[in-house]
Amino acid sequence: MTDGICSVTGCERRVLAKGFCSLHYNRRLVYGTTDDPPRETFDDKYVVDQATGCWNWTRGKDKDGYGKYGNGRAHRFSWERSNNRPIPAGLLVCHSCDNPSCVNPGHLFLGTHAVNHADRNRKGRTARGERSGAAKLTLAQVKEIRQQMPGWALASARYGIGKTHYYRIVRGEAWNV
């Protein structure tokens, strides 16, 4: 480490290399200048899809595809910024476009869990059958059980399902296809 003070006016940090402290040295390497890096705003972090009108978040996303912004989700920030008020307690910010990465306030509305689930069900987005994360069987296996399996013991041995599940499939209570 070189002795001395950073050559940037007003900086009193110790020199790391080439007359600069670590902060200004790294800024010079990354940005080509020791000035403060340009600040990105919320509006620099999405792109507009002309076909759908969605403002698709281009930065970090959580496991469900929702944009991450600050300590929360980007669509929640967008709704609060657009409406100039916080989200009331007990309410969610829902997407009319069904696109979790969308932050277009025109596509966002407030609702309860019940409202959000009703919206999902009305639009047919409920994961059923093979799309369900809990599904043990495929549609072809269900059809085979209904047409060819004479008893639950065989179905249990072949597919690892229990007696109750077998009879719910046979009666059409599960896998209503």
Secondary structure, DSSP 8 states (H G I E B T S, - for coil): ---SB-SSTT---B--BTTB-HHHHHHHHHHSSSS------GGGSEEE-TTT--EEE-S-B-TTS-BEETTEEHHHHHHHHHHTS---TT-EEEESS--TTB--GGGEEEE-HHHHHHHHHHTT----GGGSTT--S-HHHHHHHHHH--SHHHHHHHH---HHHHHHHHHTSSS--
